[in-house]
Amino acid sequence: MLRMPDRRFAVGLAILVIMPYLAKAQAGLSLKDIIKKNLQASGGREKIAQIQNLSFKLGSSRYVTASDGRMKVLTGKDPVVTEGILAGGDKVRRNSFNNISELGGTQKAVYQTLAKLYAGVFSLEKFEKELQLQGMKSFGPEKLYQLSTKADGVTVDFYLRADDFLLKRMVFHGLTPEGDKYEVNYDYPPFEQAEGFLAPLSWFSSQVGTRGNLVELTDFKVNQPLDNDFFSKLDVNVGTVSASDGLLKGNILEFNTRPTGLSIVTNWTRKDIEQAGLKTNDRLSLTIGGVESEIVFYAAVNELPAQNVLAQGARILSPMPRGGETFVIQFIASDTTEITPRLKVLAPIEVRKK
């Protein structure tokens, strides 16, 4: 009888011997076989067909997809919704701060593809009739099946693991409207259980020329009650704005207090600032909850005073420090004891040029 170490050695040797034959057998699978195994790994057609809608959160955005491939993305912190995106049919529409536009090019292709992927619970069910098998590709020691399709002129590659046939990687290839190379990679870890289905609960997203980021999936739900017009309405909830010469009225979208000061995110966009005719270094009277404060306006981040100057005490209205469509009020090393108790989301605010 083999001792335990000898038995383990024998099993390991057998696996090494069999692996090339398994790889060869797997490499001989047809496109139909691969898709069938992918669907089986995802729970099977019958189980996927039970889904009327699927929803989950990625950061501050909630994604909701219908079984027919329509998708709605709502971004913001409840009850505020700053952006809504609807993908369905041949159109992808966006409402950002009540400015509605239609997306095209690479943006349209990505949203259309994600809508179909999520509607199939991260399986290839919704792509079945349009995929082409490109063979097996090696990524280090790992071999993956590569299946490809096109979406609005963008090539989409799906890479499936050879052991469980679940999605390992998805890559978008295309050109930007300016003719530059566009490539976005989604790298998925092993799938985990979520509401009786297998899904990636996080993944790494990266775009050529930019830094990548880890995305975490939360609040996974299936078959939630939705209004009949949910996938046709494209409303946001950002309050209202009134802009006239030297005067801006609006609402608070978010606020944060910290030891070094207070920041208040407004619903004022660049268009509103221009309509009010505000210029850098204008002194403004800010009113929140009946409390007035004097603040200074800066039209661009690079026009702000140096950090060591701001740290000595400042009250300013400027663009969001890390980018964004709205402007933020910041109290830096300043007394805010009167203002803070009056702050709440969507509360009215006003600035008037002095």
C-alpha beads as a LAMMPS data file, in Angstrom:
LAMMPS data file: protein, C-alpha beads

354 atoms
353 bonds

1 atom types
1 bond types

-500.0 500.0 xlo xhi
-500.0 500.0 ylo yhi
-500.0 500.0 zlo zhi

Masses

1 110.0

Atoms # bond

1 1 1 0.000 0.000 0.000
2 1 1 1.220 3.507 -0.836
3 1 1 2.039 5.773 2.063
4 1 1 0.281 9.195 2.131
5 1 1 3.212 11.194 0.613
6 1 1 3.610 8.535 -2.072
7 1 1 -0.124 8.590 -2.802
8 1 1 -0.102 12.381 -3.176
9 1 1 2.864 12.156 -5.500
10 1 1 1.101 9.526 -7.599
11 1 1 -2.072 11.647 -7.837
12 1 1 -0.064 14.722 -8.775
13 1 1 1.827 12.780 -11.430
14 1 1 -1.423 11.441 -12.852
15 1 1 -2.829 14.968 -13.104
16 1 1 0.289 16.171 -14.915
17 1 1 -0.004 13.310 -17.351
18 1 1 -3.720 13.842 -17.976
19 1 1 -3.645 17.654 -18.219
20 1 1 -2.351 17.868 -21.822
21 1 1 -5.092 15.476 -22.935
22 1 1 -7.745 17.480 -21.059
23 1 1 -6.486 20.728 -22.582
24 1 1 -6.553 19.160 -26.047
25 1 1 -10.096 17.891 -25.491
26 1 1 -11.243 21.269 -24.216
27 1 1 -9.582 23.050 -27.136
28 1 1 -11.685 20.956 -29.501
29 1 1 -14.984 22.293 -28.157
30 1 1 -17.254 24.099 -30.598
31 1 1 -18.743 27.566 -30.069
32 1 1 -22.093 25.943 -29.329
33 1 1 -20.506 23.656 -26.714
34 1 1 -18.715 26.544 -24.998
35 1 1 -21.837 28.701 -24.772
36 1 1 -23.824 25.717 -23.479
37 1 1 -21.261 25.115 -20.743
38 1 1 -21.210 28.825 -19.890
39 1 1 -24.994 28.849 -19.454
40 1 1 -24.908 25.644 -17.401
41 1 1 -22.261 27.166 -15.115
42 1 1 -24.488 30.237 -14.710
43 1 1 -27.463 28.152 -13.566
44 1 1 -28.958 27.107 -16.893
45 1 1 -31.434 28.706 -19.285
46 1 1 -34.463 27.905 -17.161
47 1 1 -33.063 29.615 -14.088
48 1 1 -31.904 32.667 -16.046
49 1 1 -35.364 32.841 -17.687
50 1 1 -36.912 33.253 -14.235
51 1 1 -35.311 36.689 -13.908
52 1 1 -37.604 39.578 -14.819
53 1 1 -35.130 42.178 -13.587
54 1 1 -31.775 42.303 -11.864
55 1 1 -30.302 45.164 -9.839
56 1 1 -27.125 45.932 -7.900
57 1 1 -24.981 48.861 -6.819
58 1 1 -21.530 49.799 -8.045
59 1 1 -20.301 52.662 -5.884
60 1 1 -22.915 55.435 -5.955
61 1 1 -24.657 54.015 -9.051
62 1 1 -27.518 51.517 -9.143
63 1 1 -27.775 49.319 -12.234
64 1 1 -31.160 47.799 -13.100
65 1 1 -31.621 45.513 -16.114
66 1 1 -34.714 43.881 -17.581
67 1 1 -34.770 40.382 -19.049
68 1 1 -35.079 41.866 -22.557
69 1 1 -31.735 43.654 -22.228
70 1 1 -32.877 47.143 -21.291
71 1 1 -30.826 48.842 -18.578
72 1 1 -31.189 51.898 -16.368
73 1 1 -28.336 53.408 -14.348
74 1 1 -29.086 55.906 -11.586
75 1 1 -26.233 57.803 -9.934
76 1 1 -26.369 59.784 -6.700
77 1 1 -26.890 59.474 -2.973
78 1 1 -30.526 58.925 -2.055
79 1 1 -32.682 60.976 -2.416
80 1 1 -30.470 62.856 -4.879
81 1 1 -30.126 61.462 -8.417
82 1 1 -27.625 63.478 -10.441
83 1 1 -27.530 61.282 -13.538
84 1 1 -29.698 58.700 -15.268
85 1 1 -28.766 56.533 -18.249
86 1 1 -31.152 54.415 -20.312
87 1 1 -29.830 51.747 -22.680
88 1 1 -32.327 49.908 -24.835
89 1 1 -32.794 49.035 -28.482
90 1 1 -30.408 51.082 -30.595
91 1 1 -30.239 54.090 -28.277
92 1 1 -28.429 55.088 -25.121
93 1 1 -29.708 58.309 -23.538
94 1 1 -28.256 60.268 -20.649
95 1 1 -29.812 62.830 -18.328
96 1 1 -27.188 64.711 -16.329
97 1 1 -28.510 67.532 -14.142
98 1 1 -31.626 67.748 -16.384
99 1 1 -29.506 68.012 -19.532
100 1 1 -30.616 65.145 -21.815
101 1 1 -28.317 63.858 -24.564
102 1 1 -27.840 60.754 -26.676
103 1 1 -24.591 58.807 -26.311
104 1 1 -22.728 57.375 -29.264
105 1 1 -19.440 55.727 -30.156
106 1 1 -17.551 53.832 -27.486
107 1 1 -19.820 55.017 -24.658
108 1 1 -22.889 53.680 -26.427
109 1 1 -21.176 50.354 -27.175
110 1 1 -20.108 49.839 -23.564
111 1 1 -23.550 50.522 -22.101
112 1 1 -25.289 48.331 -24.695
113 1 1 -22.898 45.461 -23.945
114 1 1 -23.158 45.815 -20.170
115 1 1 -26.956 45.856 -20.422
116 1 1 -26.964 42.475 -22.176
117 1 1 -24.293 40.994 -19.914
118 1 1 -26.109 41.955 -16.710
119 1 1 -29.507 40.880 -18.099
120 1 1 -28.008 37.409 -18.539
121 1 1 -26.531 37.436 -15.012
122 1 1 -22.963 37.753 -16.311
123 1 1 -23.474 34.860 -18.772
124 1 1 -23.272 35.050 -22.570
125 1 1 -26.935 34.170 -23.102
126 1 1 -27.879 37.523 -24.652
127 1 1 -24.901 37.368 -27.052
128 1 1 -25.391 33.772 -28.201
129 1 1 -26.377 34.511 -31.824
130 1 1 -23.639 37.060 -32.493
131 1 1 -20.482 35.512 -31.035
132 1 1 -17.479 34.171 -32.921
133 1 1 -14.978 31.750 -31.412
134 1 1 -11.392 32.999 -31.678
135 1 1 -9.796 29.938 -30.042
136 1 1 -7.860 29.684 -26.791
137 1 1 -5.518 32.405 -25.572
138 1 1 -2.798 32.134 -22.965
139 1 1 -2.478 34.639 -20.137
140 1 1 0.573 33.435 -18.242
141 1 1 -0.116 29.861 -17.147
142 1 1 -3.882 30.247 -17.696
143 1 1 -5.646 29.366 -20.942
144 1 1 -8.940 31.090 -21.721
145 1 1 -11.527 30.748 -24.461
146 1 1 -11.862 33.940 -26.502
147 1 1 -15.269 34.792 -27.985
148 1 1 -15.863 38.054 -29.831
149 1 1 -18.668 40.275 -31.040
150 1 1 -19.116 43.860 -32.207
151 1 1 -21.222 46.642 -30.710
152 1 1 -21.638 49.892 -32.630
153 1 1 -18.237 49.550 -34.281
154 1 1 -16.440 48.470 -31.096
155 1 1 -14.966 44.958 -30.780
156 1 1 -15.846 43.177 -27.544
157 1 1 -13.811 40.141 -26.453
158 1 1 -15.074 37.746 -23.790
159 1 1 -12.574 35.384 -22.159
160 1 1 -13.941 32.323 -20.345
161 1 1 -12.083 30.103 -17.904
162 1 1 -11.365 26.656 -19.315
163 1 1 -12.237 24.912 -16.043
164 1 1 -15.642 26.384 -15.133
165 1 1 -16.518 28.346 -18.345
166 1 1 -17.392 31.484 -16.362
167 1 1 -16.315 34.953 -17.459
168 1 1 -12.745 35.839 -16.557
169 1 1 -12.138 38.910 -18.689
170 1 1 -13.956 41.332 -21.000
171 1 1 -12.168 43.800 -23.282
172 1 1 -13.500 46.643 -25.429
173 1 1 -11.390 47.724 -28.443
174 1 1 -12.174 50.742 -30.572
175 1 1 -11.372 54.331 -31.458
176 1 1 -12.507 57.535 -29.770
177 1 1 -14.282 60.241 -31.838
178 1 1 -10.851 61.888 -32.091
179 1 1 -9.355 58.738 -33.598
180 1 1 -7.347 57.715 -30.526
181 1 1 -7.048 54.117 -29.358
182 1 1 -9.738 53.057 -26.898
183 1 1 -9.307 49.939 -24.775
184 1 1 -11.088 49.067 -21.534
185 1 1 -10.479 45.851 -19.587
186 1 1 -12.695 44.204 -16.984
187 1 1 -10.930 41.450 -15.021
188 1 1 -13.223 39.229 -12.961
189 1 1 -12.307 37.055 -9.955
190 1 1 -13.978 33.666 -9.351
191 1 1 -17.754 34.053 -9.152
192 1 1 -19.575 33.787 -5.806
193 1 1 -23.134 33.041 -4.725
194 1 1 -25.565 35.977 -4.795
195 1 1 -29.322 35.468 -4.390
196 1 1 -29.011 31.907 -5.683
197 1 1 -26.929 32.912 -8.711
198 1 1 -23.215 33.025 -9.422
199 1 1 -21.815 36.507 -9.986
200 1 1 -18.541 38.404 -9.554
201 1 1 -18.799 40.493 -6.401
202 1 1 -15.906 42.705 -7.445
203 1 1 -13.691 43.272 -10.446
204 1 1 -10.825 45.402 -11.672
205 1 1 -11.577 47.915 -14.401
206 1 1 -8.822 49.643 -16.343
207 1 1 -8.561 51.819 -19.437
208 1 1 -5.457 52.239 -21.528
209 1 1 -3.812 55.530 -20.577
210 1 1 -5.556 55.852 -17.195
211 1 1 -5.296 54.307 -13.741
212 1 1 -7.460 51.268 -13.053
213 1 1 -9.821 50.855 -10.135
214 1 1 -11.432 48.097 -8.112
215 1 1 -15.227 47.929 -8.454
216 1 1 -17.294 46.289 -5.726
217 1 1 -20.789 44.944 -6.355
218 1 1 -23.302 45.279 -3.507
219 1 1 -27.042 45.023 -2.861
220 1 1 -27.615 42.314 -5.485
221 1 1 -31.368 41.771 -5.998
222 1 1 -33.621 39.960 -8.469
223 1 1 -37.244 40.503 -9.506
224 1 1 -37.843 43.732 -7.612
225 1 1 -41.214 45.504 -8.087
226 1 1 -40.770 48.248 -10.687
227 1 1 -43.148 50.841 -12.133
228 1 1 -44.421 50.049 -15.627
229 1 1 -42.618 53.090 -17.029
230 1 1 -39.372 52.502 -15.109
231 1 1 -37.338 51.784 -18.265
232 1 1 -38.800 54.701 -20.212
233 1 1 -38.574 57.540 -17.679
234 1 1 -35.281 59.379 -17.470
235 1 1 -35.796 61.686 -14.502
236 1 1 -33.190 62.996 -12.079
237 1 1 -33.614 64.638 -8.675
238 1 1 -31.201 67.541 -8.276
239 1 1 -33.506 70.264 -7.042
240 1 1 -34.017 73.471 -9.024
241 1 1 -31.752 76.296 -10.151
242 1 1 -32.485 79.957 -10.789
243 1 1 -29.742 82.111 -12.314
244 1 1 -29.804 85.821 -13.120
245 1 1 -27.253 88.632 -13.166
246 1 1 -25.330 88.453 -9.887
247 1 1 -27.760 86.005 -8.287
248 1 1 -27.843 82.204 -7.981
249 1 1 -30.462 80.108 -6.210
250 1 1 -30.264 76.348 -5.883
251 1 1 -30.092 73.374 -3.563
252 1 1 -27.606 71.343 -1.538
253 1 1 -26.771 67.961 -3.086
254 1 1 -24.344 66.761 -0.417
255 1 1 -22.339 68.090 2.515
256 1 1 -19.388 66.829 4.538
257 1 1 -17.981 68.044 7.823
258 1 1 -14.447 67.282 8.957
259 1 1 -11.941 68.694 11.443
260 1 1 -10.419 71.004 8.836
261 1 1 -13.703 72.443 7.604
262 1 1 -16.980 71.989 5.749
263 1 1 -17.807 71.307 2.090
264 1 1 -21.226 71.773 0.487
265 1 1 -21.873 70.365 -2.986
266 1 1 -24.320 72.567 -4.891
267 1 1 -26.464 71.871 -7.972
268 1 1 -24.916 74.832 -9.833
269 1 1 -23.207 73.894 -13.106
270 1 1 -20.876 75.945 -15.288
271 1 1 -23.855 77.114 -17.355
272 1 1 -25.547 78.508 -14.227
273 1 1 -22.359 80.290 -13.150
274 1 1 -22.072 81.925 -16.567
275 1 1 -25.724 83.018 -16.518
276 1 1 -25.119 84.696 -13.158
277 1 1 -22.054 86.433 -14.603
278 1 1 -19.730 85.428 -11.762
279 1 1 -15.998 86.100 -12.179
280 1 1 -12.952 84.982 -10.196
281 1 1 -12.428 87.011 -6.990
282 1 1 -16.062 88.166 -6.876
283 1 1 -17.215 88.506 -3.275
284 1 1 -20.567 86.859 -2.659
285 1 1 -23.130 86.823 0.112
286 1 1 -24.119 83.215 0.833
287 1 1 -27.443 82.467 2.539
288 1 1 -28.219 79.038 4.046
289 1 1 -31.117 78.581 6.445
290 1 1 -31.284 82.305 7.150
291 1 1 -27.568 82.547 7.995
292 1 1 -25.431 84.846 5.826
293 1 1 -21.706 84.419 5.165
294 1 1 -19.258 86.094 2.830
295 1 1 -17.465 83.817 0.356
296 1 1 -15.113 84.379 -2.593
297 1 1 -15.736 82.885 -6.052
298 1 1 -13.074 81.159 -8.200
299 1 1 -13.971 80.036 -11.732
300 1 1 -11.198 77.431 -12.010
301 1 1 -9.279 75.214 -9.585
302 1 1 -5.938 76.547 -10.836
303 1 1 -7.033 80.070 -9.856
304 1 1 -7.401 79.173 -6.178
305 1 1 -4.888 80.559 -3.668
306 1 1 -2.059 78.266 -2.562
307 1 1 -2.941 75.534 -0.062
308 1 1 -0.919 77.165 2.721
309 1 1 -2.952 80.359 2.209
310 1 1 -6.283 78.498 2.221
311 1 1 -5.255 76.604 5.358
312 1 1 -5.121 79.874 7.271
313 1 1 -8.866 80.309 6.766
314 1 1 -11.018 80.599 3.641
315 1 1 -14.641 80.579 2.470
316 1 1 -14.886 79.861 -1.240
317 1 1 -17.133 78.753 -4.109
318 1 1 -15.221 76.866 -6.795
319 1 1 -15.409 73.863 -9.145
320 1 1 -15.238 70.403 -7.554
321 1 1 -11.550 69.770 -6.676
322 1 1 -11.385 66.357 -8.421
323 1 1 -13.644 67.203 -11.324
324 1 1 -17.379 67.002 -11.693
325 1 1 -20.192 69.005 -13.192
326 1 1 -21.089 71.160 -10.207
327 1 1 -19.523 73.732 -7.900
328 1 1 -18.735 73.311 -4.210
329 1 1 -18.741 75.716 -1.268
330 1 1 -15.832 75.180 1.130
331 1 1 -15.258 76.556 4.591
332 1 1 -11.598 75.898 5.395
333 1 1 -10.407 76.500 8.968
334 1 1 -13.467 78.701 9.459
335 1 1 -16.221 78.756 12.069
336 1 1 -19.347 76.946 10.805
337 1 1 -21.231 76.459 14.081
338 1 1 -24.188 78.561 12.866
339 1 1 -24.422 76.942 9.429
340 1 1 -23.870 73.239 10.159
341 1 1 -27.136 72.615 12.080
342 1 1 -29.104 74.088 9.162
343 1 1 -27.646 71.782 6.510
344 1 1 -29.757 69.086 4.882
345 1 1 -29.864 67.482 1.453
346 1 1 -31.873 69.518 -1.110
347 1 1 -32.175 72.469 1.302
348 1 1 -32.245 75.854 -0.541
349 1 1 -29.103 77.954 -0.900
350 1 1 -28.420 81.346 -2.448
351 1 1 -25.457 83.498 -3.407
352 1 1 -25.641 87.155 -4.378
353 1 1 -22.811 89.293 -5.744
354 1 1 -21.856 92.023 -3.244

Bonds

1 1 1 2
2 1 2 3
3 1 3 4
4 1 4 5
5 1 5 6
6 1 6 7
7 1 7 8
8 1 8 9
9 1 9 10
10 1 10 11
11 1 11 12
12 1 12 13
13 1 13 14
14 1 14 15
15 1 15 16
16 1 16 17
17 1 17 18
18 1 18 19
19 1 19 20
20 1 20 21
21 1 21 22
22 1 22 23
23 1 23 24
24 1 24 25
25 1 25 26
26 1 26 27
27 1 27 28
28 1 28 29
29 1 29 30
30 1 30 31
31 1 31 32
32 1 32 33
33 1 33 34
34 1 34 35
35 1 35 36
36 1 36 37
37 1 37 38
38 1 38 39
39 1 39 40
40 1 40 41
41 1 41 42
42 1 42 43
43 1 43 44
44 1 44 45
45 1 45 46
46 1 46 47
47 1 47 48
48 1 48 49
49 1 49 50
50 1 50 51
51 1 51 52
52 1 52 53
53 1 53 54
54 1 54 55
55 1 55 56
56 1 56 57
57 1 57 58
58 1 58 59
59 1 59 60
60 1 60 61
61 1 61 62
62 1 62 63
63 1 63 64
64 1 64 65
65 1 65 66
66 1 66 67
67 1 67 68
68 1 68 69
69 1 69 70
70 1 70 71
71 1 71 72
72 1 72 73
73 1 73 74
74 1 74 75
75 1 75 76
76 1 76 77
77 1 77 78
78 1 78 79
79 1 79 80
80 1 80 81
81 1 81 82
82 1 82 83
83 1 83 84
84 1 84 85
85 1 85 86
86 1 86 87
87 1 87 88
88 1 88 89
89 1 89 90
90 1 90 91
91 1 91 92
92 1 92 93
93 1 93 94
94 1 94 95
95 1 95 96
96 1 96 97
97 1 97 98
98 1 98 99
99 1 99 100
100 1 100 101
101 1 101 102
102 1 102 103
103 1 103 104
104 1 104 105
105 1 105 106
106 1 106 107
107 1 107 108
108 1 108 109
109 1 109 110
110 1 110 111
111 1 111 112
112 1 112 113
113 1 113 114
114 1 114 115
115 1 115 116
116 1 116 117
117 1 117 118
118 1 118 119
119 1 119 120
120 1 120 121
121 1 121 122
122 1 122 123
123 1 123 124
124 1 124 125
125 1 125 126
126 1 126 127
127 1 127 128
128 1 128 129
129 1 129 130
130 1 130 131
131 1 131 132
132 1 132 133
133 1 133 134
134 1 134 135
135 1 135 136
136 1 136 137
137 1 137 138
138 1 138 139
139 1 139 140
140 1 140 141
141 1 141 142
142 1 142 143
143 1 143 144
144 1 144 145
145 1 145 146
146 1 146 147
147 1 147 148
148 1 148 149
149 1 149 150
150 1 150 151
151 1 151 152
152 1 152 153
153 1 153 154
154 1 154 155
155 1 155 156
156 1 156 157
157 1 157 158
158 1 158 159
159 1 159 160
160 1 160 161
161 1 161 162
162 1 162 163
163 1 163 164
164 1 164 165
165 1 165 166
166 1 166 167
167 1 167 168
168 1 168 169
169 1 169 170
170 1 170 171
171 1 171 172
172 1 172 173
173 1 173 174
174 1 174 175
175 1 175 176
176 1 176 177
177 1 177 178
178 1 178 179
179 1 179 180
180 1 180 181
181 1 181 182
182 1 182 183
183 1 183 184
184 1 184 185
185 1 185 186
186 1 186 187
187 1 187 188
188 1 188 189
189 1 189 190
190 1 190 191
191 1 191 192
192 1 192 193
193 1 193 194
194 1 194 195
195 1 195 196
196 1 196 197
197 1 197 198
198 1 198 199
199 1 199 200
200 1 200 201
201 1 201 202
202 1 202 203
203 1 203 204
204 1 204 205
205 1 205 206
206 1 206 207
207 1 207 208
208 1 208 209
209 1 209 210
210 1 210 211
211 1 211 212
212 1 212 213
213 1 213 214
214 1 214 215
215 1 215 216
216 1 216 217
217 1 217 218
218 1 218 219
219 1 219 220
220 1 220 221
221 1 221 222
222 1 222 223
223 1 223 224
224 1 224 225
225 1 225 226
226 1 226 227
227 1 227 228
228 1 228 229
229 1 229 230
230 1 230 231
231 1 231 232
232 1 232 233
233 1 233 234
234 1 234 235
235 1 235 236
236 1 236 237
237 1 237 238
238 1 238 239
239 1 239 240
240 1 240 241
241 1 241 242
242 1 242 243
243 1 243 244
244 1 244 245
245 1 245 246
246 1 246 247
247 1 247 248
248 1 248 249
249 1 249 250
250 1 250 251
251 1 251 252
252 1 252 253
253 1 253 254
254 1 254 255
255 1 255 256
256 1 256 257
257 1 257 258
258 1 258 259
259 1 259 260
260 1 260 261
261 1 261 262
262 1 262 263
263 1 263 264
264 1 264 265
265 1 265 266
266 1 266 267
267 1 267 268
268 1 268 269
269 1 269 270
270 1 270 271
271 1 271 272
272 1 272 273
273 1 273 274
274 1 274 275
275 1 275 276
276 1 276 277
277 1 277 278
278 1 278 279
279 1 279 280
280 1 280 281
281 1 281 282
282 1 282 283
283 1 283 284
284 1 284 285
285 1 285 286
286 1 286 287
287 1 287 288
288 1 288 289
289 1 289 290
290 1 290 291
291 1 291 292
292 1 292 293
293 1 293 294
294 1 294 295
295 1 295 296
296 1 296 297
297 1 297 298
298 1 298 299
299 1 299 300
300 1 300 301
301 1 301 302
302 1 302 303
303 1 303 304
304 1 304 305
305 1 305 306
306 1 306 307
307 1 307 308
308 1 308 309
309 1 309 310
310 1 310 311
311 1 311 312
312 1 312 313
313 1 313 314
314 1 314 315
315 1 315 316
316 1 316 317
317 1 317 318
318 1 318 319
319 1 319 320
320 1 320 321
321 1 321 322
322 1 322 323
323 1 323 324
324 1 324 325
325 1 325 326
326 1 326 327
327 1 327 328
328 1 328 329
329 1 329 330
330 1 330 331
331 1 331 332
332 1 332 333
333 1 333 334
334 1 334 335
335 1 335 336
336 1 336 337
337 1 337 338
338 1 338 339
339 1 339 340
340 1 340 341
341 1 341 342
342 1 342 343
343 1 343 344
344 1 344 345
345 1 345 346
346 1 346 347
347 1 347 348
348 1 348 349
349 1 349 350
350 1 350 351
351 1 351 352
352 1 352 353
353 1 353 354
